[in-house]
Amino acid sequence: MIRRPPRSTPKPSSAASDVYKRQKCKVSLFKAGTIFEEIVQATDYEDAKEVALARNPNATVMGVTAVFE
């Protein structure tokens, strides 16, 4: 028999379930007179900007759009 917590206990979010909340985003960046794009996996557009800027610290974010493939 499998023991389970009572139903009144909130179930914590697992790391595996967070993966399904992520989406692909295309972030347009500007750096040194060049515009380039970076595809990132993020939970929302703000997260996508943070990830792209972490990878390209001296760049400026021009825009973010969702990628559907």
C-alpha distance (Angstrom), angle and dihedral (degrees) to the residues before:
residue distance angle dihedral
M1 . . .
I2 3.81 . .
R3 3.79 115.5 .
R4 3.80 114.6 -139.0
P5 3.79 131.0 -174.3
P6 3.79 117.4 -104.0
R7 3.81 114.2 -87.3
S8 3.79 92.2 -113.2
T9 3.82 90.3 66.0
P10 3.82 110.8 92.9
K11 3.77 112.9 -121.9
P12 3.81 112.0 -124.7
S13 3.77 117.6 -126.4
S14 3.78 111.4 -105.3
A15 3.78 124.4 -141.0
A16 3.80 89.6 -118.7
S17 3.81 92.5 58.6
D18 3.83 90.6 50.4
V19 3.80 89.6 62.2
Y20 3.79 90.1 66.6
K21 3.81 90.9 54.1
R22 3.81 91.6 60.8
Q23 3.79 123.2 95.2
K24 3.78 136.0 -171.1
C25 3.78 114.0 -102.9
K26 3.79 130.8 -175.4
V27 3.80 111.3 -140.6
S28 3.81 118.1 -163.2
L29 3.80 110.9 -147.9
F30 3.81 134.2 -172.2
K31 3.79 121.3 -149.2
A32 3.80 132.2 157.7
G33 3.81 94.1 -12.1
T34 3.81 93.5 -48.9
I35 3.80 129.9 108.0
F36 3.80 114.7 -150.5
E37 3.79 136.7 164.9
E38 3.78 131.6 -125.5
I39 3.82 125.0 -166.5
V40 3.82 112.3 -144.2
Q41 3.80 137.0 171.3
A42 3.80 111.5 -125.5
T43 3.79 143.1 153.9
D44 3.82 93.3 -124.0
Y45 3.80 141.6 -11.9
E46 3.81 94.5 -83.8
D47 3.80 90.0 53.0
A48 3.82 89.6 48.6
K49 3.82 90.2 54.1
E50 3.81 91.4 49.6
V51 3.82 92.9 49.7
A52 3.81 93.0 47.4
L53 3.81 92.6 47.6
A54 3.81 90.8 47.8
R55 3.81 88.1 56.8
N56 3.83 93.2 42.4
P57 3.81 106.7 29.9
N58 3.83 98.1 176.6
A59 3.82 95.3 47.8
T60 3.80 129.8 101.1
V61 3.81 120.6 -134.4
M62 3.80 111.9 -120.9
G63 3.82 97.8 177.9
V64 3.79 148.1 -33.7
T65 3.82 128.9 -135.2
A66 3.79 134.0 173.0
V67 3.80 118.8 -107.9
F68 3.80 118.6 -140.7
E69 3.80 116.1 -169.1
